[in-house]
Amino acid sequence: MRVVILGATGNVGTSVLRSLQMEEKVDSVLGLARRLPGLRMPKVEWATADVVRDDLVPHFRGADAVVLLAWLIQPSRDLNKLWMTNVEGTMRAARAAAEAGVPSLLYASSVGAYSPGPKDRAVDESWPTGGVPTSYYARHKAEVERRLDHFESQNPGMRVVRFRQALVFKKESAEGQRRLFGGPLFPSFLARPNLINLVPEIQGLRSQVIHSYDVGEAYRLALLNEAHGAFNLATEPVLDPQEIGRILNARTVSVPVQLARAGARLSWQLRLQPVPEGWLDLALNVPIMDTTRARQELGWTPQYDAGETLLDILQGFRTKASLDTPPLARGTSGPFRIRELLTGVGRREP
């Protein structure tokens, strides 16, 4: 089996590579990214490609499956650039896969594609995918889901799989995720459980997480069978302030939603951190996901629980863990994170 992964150098992409390099049914993997990494792995070859500009068909010809992971979260102040990559670029890649005759297409959707839903019960994959209107990330994920519906109707011979993933963490992604969500002023050295004494308790803030290695395994399993359609990916338990406080041995402190939202917006406007308040809206509104379908149809079982996943990313922050790829490497930020500061927080892609 030959697999092509578009966006292979990021958090999820490197975990998919990790799973596929150990799979005997996979003979070769082509990792595509805009910037070549230093990372070397068995069975993996690298090439450069941009989903917005480059001809992807030659890269896809002869592949048994294409995995679409290319996605931008930054620059949060350039929504046109994000749309062109996330929506237009994703569908451009899907059409290229169809033109190249690829039989299977796997796409990284998200819990963010879902319309607002319950926090006191879990929903399955039939929940509407209208997104959260105030989150650009959710709007983009929802739009791709809508366009994939049409794409599937036009390409009935192609197997399309959509993974609706919870928040995805691993320690090796810490530097990349710090750049995307924390910015250059984020104090990584304080990410120690014994130093985190307070957890903000915001009404309605209940979220799921999933370890990146477990996501990689889900993609591997989907590549090996004939499953199609959408699959929720998350681990247990659901993380709310009380559960996080238990994991970190910290106490909770009540914070009004409007105060938290105003703080997120103001700090973004002042360029103190790179993400607008829509990310808080996303966390407050997306539903809790039921993962029964992935467990039953793929035979998928997460190996990390939510507490282990949370502690793993905290370890990554304080140790500045990374991988030798442009999205995840420490060197991408330059000495003392100077490149992030000089290019503007949230103004350009890190």
PLY file of the C-alpha trace (Angstrom):
ply
format ascii 1.0
element vertex 350
property float x
property float y
property float z
element edge 349
property int vertex1
property int vertex2
end_header
0.00 0.00 0.00
1.22 3.49 -0.88
-0.10 6.41 1.17
0.28 10.13 0.53
-0.11 12.49 3.49
-0.69 16.16 2.75
0.34 18.20 5.77
2.53 15.45 7.18
4.82 17.62 9.32
2.33 18.76 11.95
0.95 17.37 15.20
-1.38 14.77 13.65
0.71 14.15 10.54
3.81 13.05 12.45
1.67 10.69 14.55
0.12 9.15 11.44
3.64 8.63 10.11
4.61 7.02 13.42
1.80 4.48 13.10
2.31 3.76 9.40
6.05 3.15 9.66
5.26 0.12 11.85
2.45 -1.21 9.62
3.64 -4.07 7.41
0.82 -3.58 4.91
2.09 -0.08 4.12
5.01 -0.21 1.70
5.73 3.51 1.30
4.54 6.91 2.45
4.95 10.24 0.69
4.88 13.16 3.10
3.92 16.44 1.48
4.44 19.82 3.14
5.24 23.39 2.12
8.56 23.22 3.98
10.77 20.14 4.03
11.56 18.75 7.50
14.78 17.32 8.88
12.79 14.41 10.33
13.60 11.02 8.81
11.46 7.92 9.30
11.37 4.41 7.78
9.28 4.09 4.58
8.81 7.88 4.39
9.95 10.12 1.56
9.35 13.87 1.43
8.34 16.40 -1.18
7.16 20.00 -1.13
3.66 21.00 -2.17
1.31 23.90 -1.48
-2.42 23.09 -1.51
-3.28 26.54 -2.83
-0.87 26.78 -5.76
0.80 23.51 -6.73
-0.35 20.72 -9.04
-1.07 17.86 -6.65
-2.18 15.24 -9.18
1.35 13.95 -9.99
2.00 13.42 -6.28
-1.25 11.48 -5.87
-1.02 9.17 -8.89
-0.48 5.55 -7.92
-1.48 6.10 -4.29
-3.90 3.76 -2.55
-4.97 6.52 -0.17
-4.53 10.24 0.37
-4.71 11.73 3.87
-5.66 15.44 4.02
-4.19 17.16 7.07
-3.02 20.51 5.66
-4.59 23.27 7.75
-3.71 26.73 9.05
-4.69 28.14 12.43
-2.43 31.16 12.10
-2.30 33.96 11.02
-5.53 34.66 12.90
-5.54 38.23 11.55
-5.60 37.14 7.90
-8.88 35.29 7.45
-8.60 35.29 3.66
-5.33 33.35 3.79
-6.83 30.89 6.26
-9.91 30.37 4.05
-7.86 29.83 0.91
-5.79 27.11 2.58
-8.35 25.50 4.87
-11.40 25.42 2.61
-10.35 26.06 -0.98
-7.04 24.23 -0.56
-8.61 21.19 1.08
-11.21 20.81 -1.65
-8.60 21.44 -4.33
-6.64 18.51 -2.89
-9.75 16.33 -2.78
-10.46 17.01 -6.44
-6.84 16.25 -7.32
-7.12 12.90 -5.54
-10.23 12.09 -7.54
-8.52 13.09 -10.79
-5.55 10.88 -9.90
-7.87 7.90 -9.38
-7.08 7.48 -5.66
-9.61 5.02 -4.16
-9.56 6.30 -0.54
-9.53 9.79 0.96
-9.10 10.45 4.70
-9.77 13.94 6.01
-9.03 15.51 9.41
-12.27 17.18 10.40
-12.89 18.25 14.00
-15.32 18.49 16.87
-15.31 22.12 15.77
-17.41 21.19 12.74
-20.37 20.40 14.98
-23.17 22.83 15.69
-23.60 23.84 19.35
-24.72 20.84 21.38
-25.13 19.29 24.82
-22.45 19.09 27.48
-24.34 16.64 29.71
-24.57 13.77 27.21
-22.62 12.51 24.21
-23.78 12.84 20.60
-22.94 10.55 17.70
-21.85 11.43 14.17
-25.39 12.35 13.10
-25.26 15.63 15.05
-25.49 18.63 12.67
-22.24 20.08 11.36
-23.04 23.77 11.22
-20.08 24.93 13.27
-19.95 27.73 15.85
-20.55 31.03 14.01
-18.09 33.17 15.99
-15.16 30.78 15.41
-13.34 31.00 12.08
-11.90 27.54 12.72
-15.39 26.07 13.20
-16.79 27.89 10.16
-14.00 26.49 7.99
-14.38 22.93 9.28
-18.15 23.07 8.79
-17.79 24.44 5.25
-15.40 21.66 4.27
-17.86 19.08 5.63
-20.62 20.63 3.52
-18.45 20.62 0.40
-17.36 17.04 1.04
-21.03 16.02 1.01
-21.26 17.33 -2.56
-17.86 15.88 -3.45
-18.93 12.40 -2.34
-22.12 12.62 -4.42
-19.98 13.44 -7.47
-17.39 10.71 -6.76
-19.34 7.65 -5.59
-16.42 5.32 -6.33
-14.13 7.00 -3.79
-14.16 5.99 -0.12
-14.18 9.11 2.04
-13.45 9.02 5.78
-13.82 12.04 8.08
-12.28 12.06 11.54
-13.97 14.51 13.91
-11.22 14.87 16.45
-11.27 16.41 19.91
-8.36 18.63 21.01
-5.23 16.73 19.95
-2.13 16.81 22.17
1.26 15.13 22.53
4.39 16.40 24.20
6.32 16.58 20.91
3.76 19.07 19.58
4.19 21.44 22.53
6.38 24.05 20.84
4.15 24.13 17.79
0.98 24.44 19.84
2.53 27.09 22.06
3.22 29.20 18.95
-0.31 28.68 17.63
-2.26 29.27 20.85
0.05 30.75 23.49
2.37 33.03 21.56
5.88 34.26 22.37
4.93 35.53 25.85
3.64 32.17 27.07
5.69 31.14 30.17
6.48 27.52 29.30
8.54 27.02 32.45
5.40 27.45 34.57
3.69 24.41 32.99
4.35 22.29 36.07
1.47 20.63 37.92
2.89 21.72 41.28
2.90 25.35 40.14
-0.67 25.35 38.80
-2.72 26.08 41.92
-5.83 27.60 40.35
-8.06 26.38 37.51
-10.60 28.88 36.09
-14.15 27.58 36.33
-16.15 28.99 33.44
-19.77 27.92 33.19
-20.27 25.48 30.30
-16.59 24.82 29.73
-16.39 21.05 29.31
-14.11 19.65 26.60
-12.66 16.40 25.32
-9.07 15.66 24.37
-7.28 12.88 22.52
-3.63 11.92 22.42
-2.04 12.43 19.02
-0.63 8.89 18.99
-4.17 7.52 19.36
-5.30 9.68 16.45
-2.48 8.25 14.36
-3.70 4.75 15.16
-7.23 5.60 14.07
-5.93 6.67 10.65
-3.90 3.48 10.36
-6.92 1.33 11.16
-9.11 3.21 8.68
-6.55 2.69 5.94
-6.67 -1.07 6.47
-10.42 -1.61 6.21
-13.36 -0.46 4.12
-14.88 1.89 6.68
-16.25 5.18 5.38
-18.07 8.19 6.70
-17.51 10.18 9.88
-15.87 8.99 13.12
-15.64 10.83 16.42
-12.28 10.58 18.20
-11.90 11.44 21.89
-10.79 9.83 25.11
-12.22 9.69 28.63
-12.97 11.36 30.94
-14.44 14.65 29.77
-12.33 17.52 31.09
-14.13 20.16 33.13
-12.58 22.48 35.73
-13.22 20.02 38.54
-11.57 17.13 36.68
-8.60 19.28 35.69
-8.30 20.42 39.30
-8.28 16.80 40.43
-5.55 15.88 37.93
-3.38 18.86 38.87
-4.28 18.90 42.58
-5.49 22.47 42.15
-8.60 24.31 43.25
-11.10 25.99 40.97
-11.97 29.67 40.92
-15.14 30.96 39.30
-14.68 33.25 36.28
-17.73 34.75 34.50
-18.02 33.83 30.84
-18.21 37.43 29.68
-15.10 38.35 31.66
-13.15 35.44 30.17
-14.36 36.32 26.69
-13.48 39.99 27.09
-10.04 39.05 28.39
-9.42 36.78 25.42
-10.50 39.45 22.96
-8.52 42.28 24.58
-5.32 40.25 24.89
-5.63 39.27 21.22
-6.23 42.88 20.16
-3.18 43.96 22.16
-1.12 41.18 20.52
-0.36 39.54 23.86
-1.48 36.16 22.51
-2.39 34.90 19.00
-6.00 33.63 19.17
-9.27 35.61 19.31
-12.22 34.93 21.60
-13.87 32.63 19.03
-11.74 29.79 20.38
-13.38 30.18 23.80
-16.80 30.25 22.10
-15.86 27.02 20.35
-14.95 25.28 23.61
-18.13 26.51 25.30
-20.48 25.38 22.55
-19.30 22.18 20.84
-20.99 19.00 22.07
-19.49 16.07 23.90
-18.80 13.31 21.35
-19.70 9.62 21.51
-16.86 7.48 20.10
-18.75 4.17 19.88
-18.59 4.01 16.10
-14.79 4.30 15.93
-14.40 1.66 18.64
-16.77 -0.80 17.03
-16.16 -0.33 13.30
-12.44 0.43 13.36
-11.52 -1.63 16.41
-9.98 1.55 17.83
-9.19 1.87 21.52
-7.34 4.94 22.85
-4.27 4.06 24.89
-4.08 7.39 26.74
-6.80 8.77 29.00
-7.55 12.47 29.30
-5.40 12.97 32.38
-2.38 11.30 30.79
-2.87 13.38 27.65
-3.07 16.62 29.62
0.05 15.79 31.66
1.91 14.80 28.48
1.39 18.18 26.81
2.30 19.99 30.04
5.54 18.01 30.14
6.15 19.05 26.55
5.66 22.73 27.41
8.07 22.76 30.32
10.73 20.66 28.55
10.18 22.46 25.21
9.71 19.13 23.48
9.64 19.25 19.69
10.23 17.35 16.46
12.46 18.31 13.55
9.71 19.68 11.34
9.00 23.37 10.67
5.62 23.41 12.49
6.95 21.60 15.59
10.64 22.49 15.88
11.96 24.85 18.56
14.21 26.57 16.04
11.25 27.85 14.03
10.79 30.64 16.59
14.43 31.75 16.53
16.48 32.73 19.60
14.27 34.00 22.45
11.23 33.53 20.15
12.35 36.61 18.25
10.78 35.59 14.92
7.34 35.41 16.52
7.74 38.86 18.01
9.10 40.47 14.85
6.44 39.05 12.54
3.56 40.15 14.78
1.53 37.96 17.13
-1.26 36.45 15.04
-0.35 38.54 12.00
1.76 36.02 10.13
2.06 32.27 10.14
4.65 31.10 12.73
0 1
1 2
2 3
3 4
4 5
5 6
6 7
7 8
8 9
9 10
10 11
11 12
12 13
13 14
14 15
15 16
16 17
17 18
18 19
19 20
20 21
21 22
22 23
23 24
24 25
25 26
26 27
27 28
28 29
29 30
30 31
31 32
32 33
33 34
34 35
35 36
36 37
37 38
38 39
39 40
40 41
41 42
42 43
43 44
44 45
45 46
46 47
47 48
48 49
49 50
50 51
51 52
52 53
53 54
54 55
55 56
56 57
57 58
58 59
59 60
60 61
61 62
62 63
63 64
64 65
65 66
66 67
67 68
68 69
69 70
70 71
71 72
72 73
73 74
74 75
75 76
76 77
77 78
78 79
79 80
80 81
81 82
82 83
83 84
84 85
85 86
86 87
87 88
88 89
89 90
90 91
91 92
92 93
93 94
94 95
95 96
96 97
97 98
98 99
99 100
100 101
101 102
102 103
103 104
104 105
105 106
106 107
107 108
108 109
109 110
110 111
111 112
112 113
113 114
114 115
115 116
116 117
117 118
118 119
119 120
120 121
121 122
122 123
123 124
124 125
125 126
126 127
127 128
128 129
129 130
130 131
131 132
132 133
133 134
134 135
135 136
136 137
137 138
138 139
139 140
140 141
141 142
142 143
143 144
144 145
145 146
146 147
147 148
148 149
149 150
150 151
151 152
152 153
153 154
154 155
155 156
156 157
157 158
158 159
159 160
160 161
161 162
162 163
163 164
164 165
165 166
166 167
167 168
168 169
169 170
170 171
171 172
172 173
173 174
174 175
175 176
176 177
177 178
178 179
179 180
180 181
181 182
182 183
183 184
184 185
185 186
186 187
187 188
188 189
189 190
190 191
191 192
192 193
193 194
194 195
195 196
196 197
197 198
198 199
199 200
200 201
201 202
202 203
203 204
204 205
205 206
206 207
207 208
208 209
209 210
210 211
211 212
212 213
213 214
214 215
215 216
216 217
217 218
218 219
219 220
220 221
221 222
222 223
223 224
224 225
225 226
226 227
227 228
228 229
229 230
230 231
231 232
232 233
233 234
234 235
235 236
236 237
237 238
238 239
239 240
240 241
241 242
242 243
243 244
244 245
245 246
246 247
247 248
248 249
249 250
250 251
251 252
252 253
253 254
254 255
255 256
256 257
257 258
258 259
259 260
260 261
261 262
262 263
263 264
264 265
265 266
266 267
267 268
268 269
269 270
270 271
271 272
272 273
273 274
274 275
275 276
276 277
277 278
278 279
279 280
280 281
281 282
282 283
283 284
284 285
285 286
286 287
287 288
288 289
289 290
290 291
291 292
292 293
293 294
294 295
295 296
296 297
297 298
298 299
299 300
300 301
301 302
302 303
303 304
304 305
305 306
306 307
307 308
308 309
309 310
310 311
311 312
312 313
313 314
314 315
315 316
316 317
317 318
318 319
319 320
320 321
321 322
322 323
323 324
324 325
325 326
326 327
327 328
328 329
329 330
330 331
331 332
332 333
333 334
334 335
335 336
336 337
337 338
338 339
339 340
340 341
341 342
342 343
343 344
344 345
345 346
346 347
347 348
348 349
